[in-house]
Amino acid sequence: MSNSIFVTGIGTGIGKTLISAILVEKLKADYWKPIQSGDLHDSDTLKVQSLVSNDKTVFHQEAYRLTQPYSPHKSAALDGIVIDEQTIIAPQTENNLVIEGAGGLMVPLNDNTLIIDLIKQLEAEVILVSQNYLGSINHTLLSVEALRNRNIGLRGIIFNGEQNTSTEDYIINYTGLPHLGRVPVLEAINKQTIIEAGSYISL
């Protein structure tokens, strides 16, 4: 799907949900989280929904809603099921679609399939969310290399959180990818700050 953007991160806790909310609001795009693992009462879909103001966005049902807060393959096993990636089909929409992954690229869905394989299957273009910390250059470059090895399109990188110009410049210069912006630490996260944060991102 050429109008699909898959938001993935260089690890867990990088800020994919925050960036997804900003992108959804900025683009007035639809939102879809294929696999929710745990926190069903406070899912990422519900979080993004609570932060988006426009009346155009449609929030699509998850393909899998797993009750345990672990890697999808483990959560599914605890729920007594096996994730079948072939059943994960992107919702039909004429709108742009922001798809949010679970964890990083090499997170397992089952014994044979990873999140990166799902991205390839969905034919979505990736926006990679990075964050500046010791080791983030390594994690970011590994993520880019993995995506390129599978010939998955990369729209660019968004940095989330504290600025580190040296790190950001190195990553961008080495990969040659577009620097789509950096979202600073937001003092508050609400509908208004999500709207305003769209100005930090250039697509």
N, C-alpha and C positions, 0 to 999 in steps of 0.2 A: 504494500500500500504506500504509494508515493507521498501521501499526505500524513504519514505517521511519523512521529518523533518518539523514539524510545529513550527515556531518561534513565541512565544507569550511572553508578558511582564507582570510584576506585576502591570502595570498601563499604562496610556497614556504618551507619551513623554519620554519613558525609553530608546529608542534607538534600537527598533526592526529593523528598516529599515537599519541602519548602520550595525548591527550584521548580518542581512540577506545578505547584500552585501558582507561582509567579508566571510561568509560561502559559498556563491555562488562561489566566486572567489577561495577560498581555495579548495573546492570540485569539481570545474568546473561543478557544478550542474545546473539544470534548476531552474527557478524561477516562482512562481505563487502567485499572490495576489487575492484571490477569490472575495473580496469586496473592492472596492475603494470608499470611501465616501468623496466627495469634491476634490478640487485641481486636476481636470482631466487634466489640462494643465501642471501640475507638479506632476504627480501621483508617488506613490512609485515605480511602475514598471519602469517608466522613470528615476527616481533617481537611482535605482539599476543598470539599463542598462547603465547609464552614468559613473558608477564607476567600471564596470566589464570589464576586458581586454581580457579574454580568448575567443577563437572562438568556444568553444563547447557548452556554455550555450544557451539554448532556453528560451525566455521570453514568457510565455503563457498568453493569453487574460483573463482579469478578467471576472468572471461570472456576476458580477453586477458593473456597473459604475454609481454611484449616484452623482448628481450635487452639493449637499449641504454638508458642512463640519460638520456634526453632527454624533451622534450614528447612525449606519446603519438603525435601525428601524424608526427613525425620518426622516432621509434623504430620505428613500424610500417613506415614507408617503407624504413628501413634493413633491416628484417626481410623486406622484399618483400611486405608485405600492406597492405591498407587496412582500417581499423577501420570496421565496419558497426554503427552504434549500435543498429539495429533487432534485432540478435542479442543485445544485452545485456539480459537478462531477469533480474529479481530472483529469487533462490531462494525456493521455497515453504517457509514456516515458520509455525508457530503462535506462535512466540516473537517478541519484539521483535527488530528487525534494525538493527544499526549498519552503515551503509555509509560507507566512507572514500573520498573523492575523490583525485584526483591534482593537486597544485598548487592554484591558485586557480580562480575561477569561469570565467575567460575562456581557460582552457587549451584548445587545439584538439585534438580527437580525429581529425578529418579536415578536408578543405577547407571543409566547410559546418557542422560541428557542434562545439560547445564543451561543456565540463563542465557548464555551467549548463543546456544543452539536455538533457543526460542526466538531470540532477536533475528537470527538468520531466517528462521521459518516465517516470521511475520513480515519480512522484507521491509523493516522499518529503518529509518536513518537515526543514528545515535547522536545524542548530546551527552557528553561525558562530564560528570560533576566531580571536580577535584577540590581538595581542601589542603591548605598549607600546614604541614607538620613534618617532623623529622621522618623521612622515609617516603614522603608523598611523591617525590620525583620518581623513585623506583616503582611505586604502585601505579602511578599514572602512565609511565612509559610502558610497563608491562600490559596494562589494559589496552593501550593504543595498539601495541604490537599484536595482541590476541585478536582484536577486532580486524586489523588489516590482514592477518593470516587467514581469516575466514571471508575476506572480501566484503566486509560489512561497511556500508557508507557511514562516514563520520562527519557530522555538520560542524563540530567544533567542541571546545571545552569551555565550561563555565566554572569559575572558581567561587567557592562559597566560604565566607568567613574572613578571618584576619588576612591582611595583605602581606605578601612576601614577594617583592618585585623580582628579586634574584631567582627564586624558584619558578615563578610564573614565566619569566623571560626565557629561562632555560628550556622549560617544557615546550613552549610555543616555538622557539627557534629550532629545537631538536626535531619536533614532530612536523613542523610546517603547518599545523592546524590553525584555523581561525580562533582567536581569543574572543569569545562571544560576550565576555563581561565578567565582572566579579561582584557578587552580592555581599556587602559588608555585614557584620554582625548587626542584626536589627534589634533595637532596644525593646520593641514590642512587635508581636506578630499578630496582625489582625487584618481585616479587609482593606483598610486604608493603606497600611504599610505594604501590603502585597501589591496594590495598585501602583504605589510610588516606586516600589522596587523594580517594576518593569523597565524603568528608565536606565537601570544598570546593565541591561542585556540588549545586545544588538544581534538580530537574526538576519 
